[in-house]
Amino acid sequence: MKYSPPLLMLFTVIKNLLGLGYLFKIYAVDDANSCSIWEQIGGQVSILSPEIYRGIDWTVFEGIIVDSIEVKESISREPFCSIPLIWIISNDTLPKRLPFYDKMGWEHLVFYWRSAFSRADIVVFPDFSLPMLSSVLDTRNFFVIPASQIEAWAAKSYAKTHSKYQLRGDLGLNSDDMLVLVVGSSLFYSELSWDYAVAMNEIGPVLIKYARRKDAGPMFRFIFLCGNSADGYNGH
């Protein structure tokens, strides 16, 4: 069975904490196909329905780790004010909503999420762009654990099904074209980033020098990427 990178990351964290002597009880907000991975470490997943939630004695736990924004309803109630709570935000679903909330004037939703985040002792992000995009929700409890394996897993999976020759053909590139990839900031989505201008200015002399070589390719091609997906800018 194929598991998502965030789930694999959480599994790795829990497995290492088990090695340090901690005990865990695992709850899920829905009946997802993730039970088998927890069974590998002897964990049994319980679906966190309202009936089960009311019957749990949360005071016996030394701490709680949650990894989904869908748990906001649960952690916004007692006893999470008195139990250490770590909330892992592994995707950009909520950060992408915040500009829309601001545009529509829905300040009550921003206040709602800020209150929900304030319940956590620590809100953990896998990179620095997500807390920057979520800065309006920061109650001085944001924490970043960089070097997440999510991007590496995604790249490895993509490389298994794609070759550079195939990608060149899909983009209309010849095999002997000189290809230059410029990667911009993940914080720009709809406007041309100044990162591109700076990068092109820096590599300009190198490109001119290469173009004067006799063995230079017939054409330079440029691809510009911006944002956190492959749907960013691209051009030749």
N, C-alpha and C positions, 0 to 999 in steps of 0.2 A: 504494500500500500504506500502511496506517495503522500508525504506529510509536508505541510507548509513550513517555510523557513522560520517564522516566528514560533511555531510549535516546537520545532527542533531545538531552537535556542532556549526556550523555556525548559524543555526536557533536559538539556545539558546542565542548566542551572540547578534544577531539582536533583538530578542524579549526583552532582558533586556535593550538594548540601546533605544528601543522604549519606554520602561517604564520610561526612564530618560528624555524623551521629544524630542528625535531625530526623524527626518523624513527620510525615505529611498525610493530610487528608485532601483528596482531590474532588473538586466540584466543577460542574460545567453548567452554562446557562441554557444549553440546548443539547439535543441528542446527536452530537456531531460524530463523525467517523474517526475519533481520536482515542477511543478506549484502548485499542490494542497496544499503542505505544506506551501507555502508562502501566499496562499489565507486565511489560518487560521488567519493571522495577518493583513489581508487587503491588501496584496501586490500583484501587478500584474507584471508578468514576461514578459519582452520584449527581444526578440532574438536580439543579438548584431551583426547584419549583417553590411557589409561595408556601405550600404546606411543609415542605422539608425545611425551608428557611426558618420558619417560626419555631420548629422543633429543635434547632441546633443551639447548643450552649457554646456561644462564641468565646466565652470567658476562659475556656480551657486552652485556647490557642495562645501561643507566645507571639505569634505574628501571622500576617496574611499577605499572600502575593496574588495579585490579579493581573491579567494580561489582555483585557478586552474593555472597550468603552461601553459595552452593553451591560456591564455590572454596575453602572452608575446608580441605578435605583436601589440596589442592595447596599452599597457602601455609603449611601447618603443617610442611612439610619443607624441607630445604635446597634451594636456596641463599638463601632469602629472609631469612636472618639477616644477610646481608652486602650485599644489594641493596636500595636504597630502595624502599619499598612504600607505595602510597597505596590505601586500601580505602574505596570509596564505598558507604555504606549509604543507599539511597534509599526504602526502605519500612519499615513497622512490623511485619513478620512476626516477626522475632526479639524485639524489645522486648515484643510481646504474649505471647510464650511464657514470658518470664522469671518473671512472677508465678506461673504454673502450676508451673514447676520448683521455685520456693520452697515453694509449697503442698504439693507432693508429696514434698518433702525430697530432691530430686534435685540435691544440691550438686555432684556430679561433672559434670553437664552445664554448670552455671554456670562451674565451674573450666575445663572444656574450652573454652568459648567465650571466657573471659577469656584463656586461653593463646593461642587463635587470634588474638584481637584484638591481643595484645601483639606479635605478629610484624610488625604494620604500623607504619611510622614515623608515619603519620597515618591516623586513621579519620575520614572526612568525612561529615557529616550535612547535609541540606538545610534543617533547622530546629532550633530549640532543644528541642523537646519530645522528639525521639527520643533524644538523648544523656542527657536527664534520666531517661527510662524505662529506659535501658541503663546507668545509673550503676554498677551492680554489676560491669560488665565493663570499667570505665574503668581503664586503666593509665597515665593522664596523657598520652594521645596522641589524645584526642578533639578534633575541630575542626569548627566550624559555618560553612558558607557560606550565609548567609541570602538571602532574596529569590529563592528558587528559582522557576522558571517553571512548575513542575509544576502547582500549584494554578491558575495563570492559564490554562494550556492546558486543564485539565479544565473550568474554568468557561466558557471560550470554546466548547468542544465541546458542553457541556450547553446553553448559550444558543441554539445553532443549531437545536436540536430541541425546545425548550420556550419558551413565552411566559408572561409573568406572568399573563395572563388564564386560561390553561390551568391554571397552578399554583394560582391562587386557587380555581378550580372544583374541582380535585382535593382541596383542603383544606377544601372546604365554605364558602368565604368569598364574601361578596357583593362586588360591584364597588365599593361605596361604604363598605365597612367600613374602619375605621382599623386598620392592621396594624402591630404592633410586634414586631421581631425582636431577641431577646436571645441573643448568642453567648457561651457559657461557655468555660472552659478546655478544651484538648484532652487534659488529663491526667485528667479525670473521666469515668468510663464507666458507673458503676452507682449512684451516689448524687447527689442534688441538690447542685449546686455553690453555694457561697456567693457566687460571681460573680453569680448571678441575683438574690440578695437585695440585694446592693450596687447593681446596675444598676437594679432596680425602685425602690429608695429614692431614687436620683438622679433618675430621670425622672418620679417621682410628681407633683411640682408642675407639670411641663409638661403631663402628661396631664390633670390637673384643670383647668388653664387652657384646654386645647383642648376639653374636654368641655362647658365653659360657652358655647362659641361656638354661634351659631344654625345655622351650616352644618356642624356636626360630624356625622360619620357616625352611623348608627343603633346601632353597636356597636363596642367595642374588641375586637380579637383579638390574642392573644399567642402567639408561637412561640418556644420555647426550644430552642436547639441546643447540644449538648455532645459532646465527643469528636471523632474525625477522620472521621466519616461522617455521612450523612444519616439514619442510624438512631438518632440521639440523641433526647433528650426533645423532645416537642412537645405543645402543648396550647393550648386556646382559653380 
